[in-house]
Amino acid sequence: MKSFLAVLLLASAMCGSAQAAQSQPWYVGAGIATDSFSLHATEAERHLPFTDPFGNPLSQDQYRFDESTTGYQFFGGYKFNPYIAAELNYVNFGDVKRVGSFNIPPGTPISGVLDSSTKFQARGLGLSVLGIWPIDDTLDMFAQVGMMRWRIRAPYTLHLNGMEIDSGTGTDWGNNLFLGLGGTYHWEHVGVRLQYQRYTFDHPFDSTNDTDADVFTLSMLYSF
């Protein structure tokens, strides 16, 4: 008898949670993200003209690479029940800047230092499924898996002895899976979400290695 009552109570609680989810199945949100890139930039910049004006290759003397930046994301989704949701998100990963300084090899008609500056501007649109674990009426945890269509723009400039000699922009596109973990705290229609996501950019600019981004986002969301 006690076991039967326990099952009834559990079923009642699950039905109540399902009705709450169905009464506010849609949600939208926005957040500020901290991005940490593992960017194999030496490979990614093979498309850039790192030669002197006579076509002689330049040796690499020094690189400085900013691997962390601040971005943002918007998202919206639909809860099919308290445990499953589908979500669409747009991520602006911010701008990652890389600068380099190259000494022109001896024996060339031009002497001096060639300086390069490149920005990596990554953006993406993702579609994902969330598996949700409701802990109580106000807190839930979730795991996320999805597919992102990404674009990276790489505007660059080259200066020889302080004078600009070349500039341009490279662009690459791709599709990759991404994963996420997080939690949401709800106050009726309003909630706060903290989440971690791992994105991979598959061989950008024909590089031999992938580029990874670890993204932590703090967001506000509204359910309706």
SVG drawing of the C-alpha trace seen along z (x, -y; Angstrom):
<svg xmlns="http://www.w3.org/2000/svg" viewBox="-2 -54 75 56">
<polyline fill="none" stroke="black" stroke-width="0.4" points="0.0,0.0 2.8,-2.4 4.5,-1.6 1.3,-2.3 0.9,-5.6 4.5,-6.6 3.9,-5.8 0.7,-7.9 2.5,-10.8 5.4,-10.6 3.0,-10.5 1.1,-13.4 4.3,-15.5 5.4,-14.6 2.0,-15.6 2.1,-18.9 5.6,-19.6 4.4,-18.7 1.4,-21.1 3.7,-23.8 6.1,-23.2 3.2,-23.1 1.8,-26.4 5.1,-28.2 6.7,-26.1 8.5,-28.9 11.5,-30.8 13.9,-33.5 17.1,-34.8 20.4,-36.7 23.7,-36.6 27.3,-37.7 29.9,-35.1 33.6,-34.7 35.4,-32.8 38.7,-31.0 40.1,-29.9 42.6,-27.2 43.5,-28.7 46.2,-27.1 46.8,-30.5 50.1,-29.7 48.2,-27.2 45.1,-29.3 47.1,-32.2 48.7,-30.2 46.4,-32.2 48.2,-35.5 51.0,-36.8 53.9,-36.4 56.6,-37.0 58.6,-40.1 57.7,-42.1 60.1,-39.9 58.4,-36.6 61.1,-35.6 59.7,-33.7 60.0,-35.5 61.1,-33.7 58.9,-34.0 60.5,-35.8 57.7,-36.7 54.0,-36.1 51.5,-37.5 48.1,-35.8 45.1,-37.0 43.3,-33.7 40.5,-35.1 37.7,-37.5 34.2,-38.6 31.2,-37.9 27.4,-37.4 24.6,-35.1 20.9,-35.1 18.7,-32.0 15.2,-30.8 13.6,-27.4 10.5,-25.2 10.0,-22.7 8.2,-19.6 7.9,-18.4 9.9,-19.0 12.7,-16.9 13.3,-17.7 13.6,-21.0 14.8,-22.2 16.8,-25.4 18.1,-27.9 21.0,-30.1 23.2,-32.8 26.7,-33.3 29.1,-36.2 32.4,-34.9 34.0,-38.3 37.2,-39.3 40.5,-37.5 43.5,-39.5 46.9,-38.2 50.0,-40.3 53.3,-39.2 56.7,-40.8 59.0,-39.4 62.6,-40.4 63.2,-40.4 66.1,-38.0 69.5,-39.3 70.4,-39.5 67.1,-41.0 66.9,-44.4 64.5,-45.6 65.5,-45.6 63.5,-46.2 60.6,-44.6 57.3,-43.4 54.5,-43.7 51.2,-41.8 47.9,-42.3 45.0,-39.8 41.6,-39.6 39.6,-36.4 35.9,-37.2 33.8,-34.0 30.0,-33.9 27.6,-31.0 24.0,-29.9 23.2,-26.7 20.3,-24.2 20.4,-21.9 18.4,-19.5 18.5,-19.8 18.0,-17.0 16.7,-18.6 16.8,-17.4 14.4,-19.3 15.8,-19.4 12.8,-21.2 10.2,-23.9 12.9,-26.6 16.1,-24.8 17.0,-22.5 20.2,-21.2 20.6,-20.4 22.9,-18.8 23.0,-20.1 24.1,-18.7 23.7,-20.5 25.0,-21.5 26.4,-25.0 26.9,-26.7 29.9,-29.0 31.7,-31.8 35.1,-33.2 36.3,-36.5 40.0,-37.3 40.8,-40.9 44.5,-41.6 47.0,-44.4 50.7,-44.2 53.2,-47.0 56.8,-47.3 58.8,-49.6 55.6,-51.3 54.1,-51.7 51.0,-49.7 51.8,-47.6 48.8,-45.2 45.5,-44.5 42.5,-42.2 40.0,-39.8 39.8,-36.0 36.5,-34.2 35.8,-30.6 32.6,-28.7 31.8,-25.3 29.5,-23.0 30.4,-21.3 28.8,-19.7 28.8,-21.4 28.1,-20.3 26.9,-22.1 26.1,-21.8 24.3,-24.2 21.7,-25.1 18.7,-27.5 17.1,-29.1 13.5,-30.3 11.3,-32.9 7.9,-32.4 8.4,-33.7 12.0,-35.0 15.1,-32.9 18.9,-33.1 21.0,-30.6 24.7,-29.7 26.2,-27.4 29.3,-26.0 29.6,-25.2 32.4,-23.6 32.6,-24.6 34.9,-23.2 35.8,-24.9 36.9,-22.2 40.2,-23.1 39.6,-26.8 41.4,-28.3 42.6,-24.8 44.6,-24.5 45.9,-21.0 44.3,-21.4 40.9,-22.3 40.2,-25.4 38.3,-25.0 36.3,-27.5 35.3,-27.1 32.4,-29.4 30.9,-30.3 27.7,-32.3 25.6,-34.1 22.1,-34.8 18.7,-36.1 15.7,-34.3 11.9,-34.8 9.4,-32.0 5.9,-32.3"/>
</svg>
